[in-house]
Amino acid sequence: MDVVGRIYISTEGINAQISCPKNRVDQFKDYYSQHWSIFDKIRFNPAMSESKAFKKLHIRVKNQLVSDGIDNTTFDLNNKPIDLTPEEWHKELISLSEPPILIDMRNHYESAIGHFENSIRPDVTTFRENVDAMLEICKGKEEQDIYMYCTGGIRCTRSGALLKSRGFKSVKILQGGVTAYGRYIQDQRRRVLGSGPDGGSSSIGDDGSSSSSSSSSRKGAATLVSGEGEDEPVKSIYKGKNFTFDKRLGEPITEDVLAKCHTCGTPCDTYCNCTNMACNLLMISCPTCKEKHGGTCGSSSCVDMVKELNEKQKQIDVKKHPGLI
C-alpha cells in the first residue's frame, strides 16, 4: 500500500503519523479494521500532500507517547479535558468578550510560523518545558476556563488531564488540534466556493490522530465561512502555518507570514535544515540566503564544509566522466 510514516505505541495508546497515496486510503482503513477491530474507534485527522511526507515507515514502542517527565501514577489520564470540535472551538473563542487563557502547547519553533490569535506561546523547546510553563501560567486560575491546543491533540489531552487532576474545573482543548482546524477552514471554504485541494497523498497523524498536508494555495487558504449557513467569509483565528514533523515542516492555513529569515530578517516561514549534516540546524531561510549560503545555516564552518564537500564531489564526477567540463 506504499504506507510510510512514524508510529509510536505505548500503554497510553497509539500516536501515529502516516502517509499513503490518496487512492489507497480506503484500502488502508479497510485492512486494519478487518484485522484489528480495536482500531475502529480511531479518529482520522486527514489532509492532503502533493508528495510523500516521510521516507520510511518506523514503528517504536515507548513508555510515554509524549515525554513530560511526570509519572503516570501521579494523575489520572482518564480525567479528560473537554474536547471542542474545530467548529465549536472557533465559535466559542470568537464569542468571548475578553482574551481567554489560551495556551499553545507546542514548541517555540512551531508557534513561530503559526498560532491562534491572543494565544500564550511559551518560549520552550520541549514538551516537558511546556508542561512546566503551563502549570505556572495556570497557577491560581482553577476556577477559570483554560483553553489549550497543539498539532493533533495528544499533548493537550495529557496536559488537560494533568490540570483536571489538580483541581481545575474547566479545561477545554481543540479536538484534532491545528490540523483539524485547518481542515475545517478548507471544508467551509469549499462549501461556499465549491473548490479545494484534490489529489496527492493523505497523511494520517502526528501528535494525536491522523494528519496530513494541504495542497491548497496560501492565498486560497486565507478565509473560511462561519459554518452556520451564512455565505459571508470570516477570517480564520489561526494565522500562518501549522508546523508538521515530517519532510514538509509546515502546511499553510492562512497566507499570513509571521516569521522571519533567521539570517537576514526578511519575512519568511519556510523551515529547512542546514545541509551540513553535522550541524543539521532547523532554521527559517529565505530563498536568497539559502542560495547565498549553499543551504547551510550561514556559519563559516558550515559554509566551508559544504563547499569542500561539493568540490570533492565535482572531482569525483570528473574522474567518472572525463569528458565532462
C-alpha positions as CSV (number, residue, x, y, z in Angstrom):
1,M,0.0,0.0,0.0
2,D,3.1,2.2,0.0
3,V,2.5,3.4,3.6
4,V,5.3,5.4,5.2
5,G,5.4,7.4,8.5
6,R,6.1,7.2,12.2
7,I,4.1,5.1,14.7
8,Y,4.6,5.2,18.5
9,I,2.9,2.6,20.7
10,S,2.6,2.6,24.5
11,T,0.2,1.6,27.2
12,E,-1.4,5.1,26.9
13,G,-2.4,4.4,23.3
14,I,-1.0,5.0,19.8
15,N,0.4,8.2,18.3
16,A,0.7,7.7,14.5
17,Q,1.5,9.9,11.6
18,I,1.5,8.1,8.3
19,S,1.3,8.9,4.7
20,C,-0.1,6.9,1.8
21,P,-1.4,7.6,-1.7
22,K,-4.9,9.1,-1.7
23,N,-6.3,6.3,-3.8
24,R,-5.2,3.7,-1.2
25,V,-6.6,5.4,2.0
26,D,-9.8,3.5,1.9
27,Q,-7.9,0.2,1.3
28,F,-5.7,1.0,4.3
29,K,-8.7,1.7,6.6
30,D,-10.4,-1.5,5.5
31,Y,-7.3,-3.5,6.1
32,Y,-6.7,-2.5,9.7
33,S,-10.4,-2.5,10.6
34,Q,-10.7,-6.1,9.3
35,H,-7.6,-7.3,11.2
36,W,-7.8,-5.2,14.4
37,S,-11.4,-4.2,15.3
38,I,-10.0,-2.0,18.2
39,F,-8.9,0.5,15.5
40,D,-12.5,1.2,14.5
41,K,-12.6,3.8,17.3
42,I,-9.6,5.7,15.9
43,R,-10.4,9.3,14.8
44,F,-8.7,10.1,11.5
45,N,-7.3,13.6,11.0
46,P,-6.6,13.7,7.3
47,A,-5.3,16.4,4.9
48,M,-3.6,16.3,1.5
49,S,0.0,16.5,0.3
50,E,1.5,16.5,-3.2
51,S,4.3,14.1,-2.2
52,K,5.2,11.6,0.5
53,A,5.6,13.2,3.9
54,F,8.1,10.5,5.1
55,K,10.8,8.4,3.6
56,K,10.2,5.2,5.5
57,L,7.8,3.5,8.0
58,H,9.1,3.5,11.6
59,I,7.3,1.7,14.4
60,R,8.5,2.1,18.0
61,V,7.4,1.1,21.5
62,K,7.7,3.9,24.1
63,N,7.0,4.4,27.8
64,Q,5.1,7.6,27.1
65,L,3.6,8.8,23.8
66,V,4.9,12.3,24.6
67,S,7.5,12.8,27.3
68,D,6.8,15.3,30.1
69,G,8.8,13.8,32.9
70,I,5.6,13.3,35.0
71,D,4.9,9.8,36.4
72,N,1.6,8.5,35.0
73,T,0.7,7.2,38.5
74,T,0.6,10.8,39.9
75,F,-2.5,11.8,37.9
76,D,-5.5,10.2,36.1
77,L,-5.2,10.1,32.4
78,N,-8.9,9.2,32.2
79,N,-9.8,12.5,33.8
80,K,-10.0,14.0,30.3
81,P,-10.5,17.7,29.4
82,I,-13.4,18.9,27.3
83,D,-13.0,18.2,23.6
84,L,-14.2,21.0,21.4
85,T,-14.7,20.3,17.7
86,P,-13.0,22.8,15.4
87,E,-16.4,24.5,14.7
88,E,-17.2,24.6,18.5
89,W,-13.7,25.9,19.2
90,H,-14.0,28.7,16.6
91,K,-17.4,29.8,17.7
92,E,-16.6,29.8,21.4
93,L,-13.4,31.8,21.0
94,I,-14.8,34.5,18.8
95,S,-17.8,34.9,21.2
96,L,-15.6,35.8,24.2
97,S,-15.7,39.4,25.3
98,E,-12.1,39.2,26.7
99,P,-9.0,37.4,25.7
100,P,-9.1,33.9,27.1
101,I,-6.4,31.9,28.8
102,L,-5.4,30.2,25.6
103,I,-2.1,28.2,25.8
104,D,-0.2,26.9,22.8
105,M,1.2,23.5,23.9
106,R,3.7,23.3,21.1
107,N,7.4,24.3,21.0
108,H,8.5,27.8,20.1
109,Y,9.7,26.9,16.7
110,E,6.2,25.5,15.9
111,S,4.3,28.6,17.1
112,A,6.8,30.9,15.4
113,I,5.2,30.2,11.9
114,G,1.6,30.0,13.0
115,H,-0.7,30.3,16.0
116,F,-4.1,31.3,17.3
117,E,-4.8,35.0,17.9
118,N,-4.3,36.0,21.6
119,S,-2.6,32.7,22.5
120,I,0.1,32.4,25.1
121,R,3.1,30.9,23.4
122,P,5.8,29.7,25.9
123,D,9.4,30.0,24.7
124,V,10.2,26.3,25.1
125,T,11.9,23.6,23.0
126,T,10.4,20.5,24.6
127,F,7.0,19.3,25.8
128,R,8.4,18.8,29.3
129,E,9.3,22.5,29.4
130,N,5.9,23.5,28.1
131,V,4.1,21.5,30.8
132,D,6.1,23.4,33.5
133,A,5.2,26.7,31.7
134,M,1.6,25.7,31.6
135,L,1.4,25.0,35.3
136,E,3.0,28.4,36.0
137,I,0.5,30.2,33.7
138,C,-2.5,28.4,35.2
139,K,-1.4,28.9,38.8
140,G,-4.3,30.3,40.9
141,K,-6.8,30.0,38.0
142,E,-8.5,26.8,39.0
143,E,-12.0,28.3,38.6
144,Q,-11.4,29.9,35.1
145,D,-11.7,28.4,31.6
146,I,-8.4,27.1,30.3
147,Y,-8.1,26.6,26.5
148,M,-5.2,24.6,25.0
149,Y,-4.2,23.5,21.5
150,C,-1.4,21.6,19.8
151,T,-0.8,19.9,16.5
152,G,-3.1,16.9,16.7
153,G,-4.4,16.6,20.2
154,I,-2.2,14.2,22.2
155,R,-0.1,16.8,24.0
156,C,-3.3,18.7,25.1
157,T,-5.1,15.5,26.1
158,R,-2.3,14.7,28.5
159,S,-1.8,18.2,29.7
160,G,-5.5,18.7,30.2
161,A,-5.8,15.5,32.3
162,L,-3.0,16.8,34.5
163,L,-4.8,20.1,35.1
164,K,-8.1,18.3,35.8
165,S,-6.4,16.0,38.3
166,R,-5.0,19.1,40.1
167,G,-8.5,20.6,40.6
168,F,-9.0,22.8,37.5
169,K,-12.7,22.9,36.8
170,S,-12.9,23.8,33.1
171,V,-10.2,22.7,30.7
172,K,-11.0,22.8,27.0
173,I,-8.9,21.5,24.1
174,L,-9.1,21.7,20.3
175,Q,-10.2,18.2,19.1
176,G,-7.8,17.1,16.4
177,G,-5.5,20.1,17.0
178,V,-4.5,22.7,14.5
179,T,-4.5,20.0,11.8
180,A,-8.3,19.5,12.2
181,Y,-8.9,23.3,12.4
182,G,-7.1,23.8,9.2
183,R,-9.2,21.2,7.5
184,Y,-12.3,22.8,9.0
185,I,-11.3,26.1,7.3
186,Q,-10.8,24.3,3.9
187,D,-14.1,22.4,4.2
188,Q,-16.1,25.5,5.0
189,R,-14.4,27.4,2.1
190,R,-15.2,24.5,-0.3
191,R,-18.8,24.5,0.9
192,V,-19.3,28.1,-0.3
193,L,-16.8,28.4,-3.2
194,G,-17.0,24.8,-4.5
195,S,-13.2,24.4,-4.6
196,G,-10.5,22.8,-2.7
197,P,-7.5,20.5,-2.8
198,D,-7.6,17.4,-4.8
199,G,-5.2,14.5,-5.4
200,G,-1.8,13.9,-3.7
201,S,-1.1,11.8,-0.7
202,S,-3.0,11.6,2.5
203,S,-1.1,11.6,5.8
204,I,-2.6,10.2,9.0
205,G,-1.3,11.9,12.1
206,D,1.4,13.3,14.3
207,D,0.6,14.4,17.8
208,G,-2.5,12.6,18.1
209,S,-4.7,11.2,15.4
210,S,-4.2,11.3,11.7
211,S,-2.8,14.3,10.0
212,S,-1.6,15.4,6.6
213,S,-0.7,18.3,4.4
214,S,-2.8,20.7,2.3
215,S,-2.1,21.3,-1.4
216,S,-4.2,24.5,-1.4
217,S,-2.5,27.8,-2.2
218,R,-1.5,30.2,0.5
219,K,-3.9,32.8,-0.8
220,G,-6.8,30.4,-1.2
221,A,-6.5,29.2,2.4
222,A,-6.8,32.7,3.9
223,T,-10.5,32.7,4.7
224,L,-13.4,30.5,5.7
225,V,-17.1,30.8,6.3
226,S,-18.8,30.7,9.6
227,G,-20.2,27.2,9.2
228,E,-23.6,28.3,10.3
229,G,-25.1,28.6,6.8
230,E,-24.0,32.2,6.0
231,D,-22.2,32.9,2.8
232,E,-20.1,35.8,4.2
233,P,-16.5,34.7,4.6
234,V,-14.8,35.3,8.0
235,K,-11.2,35.3,8.9
236,S,-9.5,32.3,10.5
237,I,-8.5,32.9,14.1
238,Y,-5.4,30.8,13.4
239,K,-2.8,32.7,11.4
240,G,0.1,31.3,9.4
241,K,1.3,27.7,9.0
242,N,0.8,24.6,11.0
243,F,4.2,23.1,11.8
244,T,4.5,19.4,10.8
245,F,7.0,16.8,12.0
246,D,7.8,15.4,8.5
247,K,9.5,16.5,5.3
248,R,7.1,19.3,4.7
249,L,7.9,21.1,8.0
250,G,4.7,23.0,7.7
251,E,1.3,23.3,6.0
252,P,-0.4,26.6,5.2
253,I,-3.6,27.6,6.9
254,T,-3.7,31.3,6.0
255,E,-1.5,33.4,3.8
256,D,-0.1,35.3,6.8
257,V,3.7,35.1,7.1
258,L,4.5,35.5,10.8
259,A,8.2,34.6,11.0
260,K,11.4,36.0,9.6
261,C,14.5,34.6,7.9
262,H,17.0,33.7,10.7
263,T,19.8,35.2,8.6
264,C,18.6,38.5,7.1
265,G,15.2,39.1,8.8
266,T,13.1,39.0,5.6
267,P,9.5,37.9,6.2
268,C,9.6,34.1,5.6
269,D,8.1,31.0,7.2
270,T,9.9,28.2,5.3
271,Y,11.8,25.8,7.5
272,C,14.8,23.7,6.4
273,N,17.7,22.0,7.9
274,C,21.3,23.1,7.5
275,T,22.8,21.0,4.7
276,N,25.9,20.3,6.8
277,M,24.7,17.0,8.4
278,A,27.0,17.5,11.3
279,C,25.0,20.7,12.1
280,N,21.5,19.9,10.8
281,L,20.1,23.1,12.4
282,L,16.4,23.6,12.0
283,M,16.1,27.2,10.6
284,I,14.0,29.5,8.6
285,S,15.8,30.6,5.5
286,C,14.6,32.8,2.6
287,P,15.5,31.8,-1.0
288,T,18.2,34.4,-1.2
289,C,20.0,33.4,1.9
290,K,19.6,29.7,1.1
291,E,21.3,30.2,-2.2
292,K,23.9,32.5,-0.8
293,H,25.0,30.1,1.9
294,G,24.6,26.9,0.0
295,G,21.7,25.7,2.1
296,T,23.6,26.0,5.3
297,C,22.9,27.9,8.4
298,G,25.4,30.6,7.3
299,S,28.1,29.9,9.9
300,S,31.6,29.9,8.4
301,S,32.3,26.4,9.4
302,C,29.2,25.0,7.8
303,V,29.6,27.1,4.6
304,D,33.3,25.9,4.3
305,M,32.3,22.3,5.0
306,V,29.6,22.2,2.3
307,K,31.9,24.0,-0.2
308,E,34.6,21.4,0.4
309,L,32.2,18.5,0.0
310,N,30.8,20.0,-3.2
311,E,34.3,20.4,-4.6
312,K,35.2,16.8,-3.8
313,Q,32.0,15.6,-5.5
314,K,32.9,17.6,-8.6
315,Q,36.4,15.9,-8.6
316,I,34.7,12.5,-8.3
317,D,32.3,13.3,-11.1
318,V,35.2,14.4,-13.4
319,K,37.1,11.2,-12.7
320,K,34.0,9.1,-13.5
321,H,33.2,11.2,-16.6
322,P,36.4,12.6,-18.0
323,G,34.6,14.2,-21.0
324,L,32.6,16.5,-18.8
325,I,33.7,20.0,-18.3
